[in-house]
């Protein structure tokens, strides 16, 4: 059984036992998270598609870790004008462990 869920403006294909990295969620490590925006469920060939979501369907996950991605360096400059600006960005993510898909 697998499902397609939406969180943080992105869609993820998940099965039970998967680990996914989603945009940061405001939950502590070890808490359970319910993802209720389920767009599609495939249960051994029996496909259910939502319009846009499936009513009463949810995916239960556990927060495994709150992490940051590798740093991305942003360097701006204008030649011959002595303008240089160097900044960095680390995107925060939440690591989720998919426990159960309920339809």
N, C-alpha and C positions, 0 to 999 in steps of 0.2 A: 504494500500500500504506500502510495506517495501522494503529496499534496503540494499545491503552489500557494504560498502565503505572501502577503504584502506587508512590509513594515519599513518605515523610514523612506518611503517613496520608491522602494525597490522591491522586486519580486524574487522569491527564492523557491526552488524545488527541494522539498525535504522528505525524508523518510525517517522512521523511528531509529534512533541511535546516531543520527547525523550530527555533526558539529558545524555551525554556521557563524559567520561574523556579520553582525548587523550594525547599523548606525546606533550610537550610544543610547541606551535605555536607562531611565532613572530607577534602577533596581539594585539591590545589594547582591553580592556574591552568595550563591546558595538559594536564593529566592526562586519561586516558580513564576513563570510569565505565561499568560494566556494570549496567544495570537489569534484573534477572532476574525481577521480579514482573510478568510480562506477563499481563494478564487476557483480552485479546481481540486477534485479528489479523484484518484484512480485507485479503485479497490479491486484488484485482480481482474482488470479488463472492464469493470463496471465504472464508467467515467461519469462524474457529475460536475457540471459546469455552472458556476454562479452567474447571477445577473444583477450587479457585478460580483456580489459575494454569495456564498452559500449560507442560508439561515441555519442556525443551531450547529454549525461546524466550527471546531476550534482545534488548535494545535497547542499542546502543553509542552513547555520547554523549561529548562533550569538554567539560571545564569551561572556560567562556569568561571568567567573572568571579565574584568573591565580592563581593556588594554588600549594602547595607542599604536598607530601604524608608524612606519619608518618616516623620518623627517624628510620633507620636501623643501629644498632650498629655492627661494624666489629671489632672483637678482635682477634689479632694474638699473639701467644706466643710459645716459645720453652721451654719445661721443663728443669730445671737444668742449663740453660744458661743465666738466668736473662734478657731474651728478651721478652718484652711486648709492643704491639702497639695497641692503641685503637683509632679508627676513626669512624665517622658516615656519613651517606648519606641520603639526602632527595631528592627524585625524583620530579622534577617539572612537573606539569600537566596543561592542559587547559580544562576548563569545557565548553562544547558546548551545546547549545540548538538548536535542529534540527527544522528548520522552514518550509522548503519545499523540496520536491523531484520532480525534473523535468526530464522528459524523452524526 
